[in-house]
Amino acid sequence: MNPRKSLSPLHVASSDRNAARSASPDALRGIIRDHGLRGTAPRIAVLQQLMGAAAPLSHAEIADHLVPQGFDRATIYRNLIDLTDAGLVSRSDLGDHVWRFEIKDNDTHEHSMHPHFMCNACGRVSCLENIAITPSVQADQNIGEVSEILFKGRCRTCAQA
C-alpha cells in the first residue's frame, strides 16, 4: 500500500460541497488507486457521499443513500474501513459509540484536525472548521498527543425548544 498522500484534490470547504459532489468518477478512481486500493464503484460512491457531506457521516447515514442505488450495507462498511486504512478517510467515535467518517483534508494530522460539536438532545454532529483551537498540553499532565476535540451541548434548534 502506498504511503499516505496529500488529498488536496479532495479538500472540501463548506462552500464547495456542491462542486465536490460533481467530482468525476475517473478522478476519484485515480485518487483511490494512488492510495493503493482498487477504484471500485462502491468505493467511488462512498467517497462521493463523504465529499458532499457537511459533517461526519455514520455507516447508517451513508447506507441510507447508497442502498437504494444497489449497494449492500456490508460492502459499504468494508469500503469505509478500506478507505480509512488507506488514509483517505478519518474515523471517529464522538462518545455515542457510533463510528463517523469524513474525508481527510491532508496527510498531516495537524492540518486535518478540527473540532466537532454534538447536540446532547438530537445527536446532530457539526464540523467546527472555522474555529481555531491549538491544543496546549503541559508536560506534567501525562498527555502525549491530542487526537480529537469534541464540544457537547444543545444545538440552536434544541435550545429553543
N, C-alpha and C positions, 0 to 999 in steps of 0.2 A: 504494500500500500504506500502511496506517495506521502511525504510529509505534508502537514497542513499548509495550505496556500492562502494567500490573501483573497478575500471574497469581494474585492471592490466591484466586480460586475454585479454582485448580488446585494450590495449595500442598498437598503431601502429606507429612505427618510419617510416620515409620516406623510409628507406632501406628495410623495412619489408612489403611493400604493397602487394607483390605477395603472401607472406605467409598468410596475413590476408584474402585475397580473398578465400583461401582454408580452412578457419576455418570450422569445421564440423557443419552442421545444428543442431545436437544434443547439441553441446557445446553452440551454440548461443541460442538455446531454453532454456537451463538451466540458462544462464545469464539473459535472458528476464524474466523468471519465478522468479529468485532471486530478481528481481526489482518489483514484484507484478503484472506482466502482463502475459497474456496467450501467449505461444510461438507459434503463428500462422505463417503460410507460408508467408504472406505479411510482417509481422514484421521481420522475418528472412531475407527475400530478401532485405528489406530496410536497415537493419543493415549491411548486406554483401556489399551493394553498398557504404555505408558510410565508412566502414572499408578499402575498397580498394581505396578510393579517396585521392588524394594528396592535396586537398584544399576543403573548404566547398562547398557543393552542394545545388543548389536550388531544389525546388519541381519539376520544369520542367525538370531539368537535370536528376534527379532520375527517373522520369516518362518516359523519353526518352529511358531508358534502361529496365524498368520493364513492361511497357505497352505491348511491343511485346511478353513478356513472359506470358501474360494473366491477369495481374493485372490492375485494373482500377485506374484512376488518383485520384478519391475521396478517395479510400481505402488507397492509398499511402500517401496522405496528412494526413488523420486521424491517420495513424500509425506513421508518423513523429511527430505529436503533442503528441501522447501517449508516444512515446519513449523519447521525450523531458520532458514531465511531470514526467516521472519515473526517470529522472536523467541520462539516458544512452547517451543522445544526447544534444548538445547545439544548440541554435538557435540565429542568429544574423542578423541584418539589417546593411549593410555596407554603408548606405547612399543613396542607389538607390531604396529603398522601395521594395526590394526583400529579403524575408527570406532565409537564407542559413543555412544549418545544417551540423554538424560534430560530430564525436564521442567525448565524454568527456573522457579525459585520466584518471582523478582521481576524487574522490568525494570532493576534496578541491579546491576551486576556484583559489587559488594562484598557484597551480601546473598545472592547466589545461589552464590558461590564456596564450595566445601567440598572438603577433600582426599579423595583416594581411596587405597585400598590394593589392590595387585595381588600375588597369590601367584606367585612365580617358578616354583613346581613345577607347580601345576594350572591357573594362569591365571585363577582366580576373582578378580573385582573386587568391592570393597565400598565403599560410601559411608561416610565418617567424618564424619557430620553433627554429632556431639556433641563434636567436638574443635575447640577454638577456636585458630586459627592466624592471627596477624596478620603478614603479610609485611612485614619491615622491610628496606629496601634503602638502603644508603649511596650517596651521590651518586657516589663515585669507582668504583663497581662497574659503571658503564655499563649499568644495567638500568632501563628506563623504567617497565615495568609487569609485575607477576606475574599470569599468567592461569590458572595451574593448579599445584596441589601434589599430588604423587604419592609415596606410600610404596611401596616394594617389599620383599618378604621372603618368608617362608613362613607360610601361614595355620596356625591351630592344628591342623587335621587333618593337613596335610602335615608339620608339625614333629614330630608324634607318631609318624609312620610310620617 
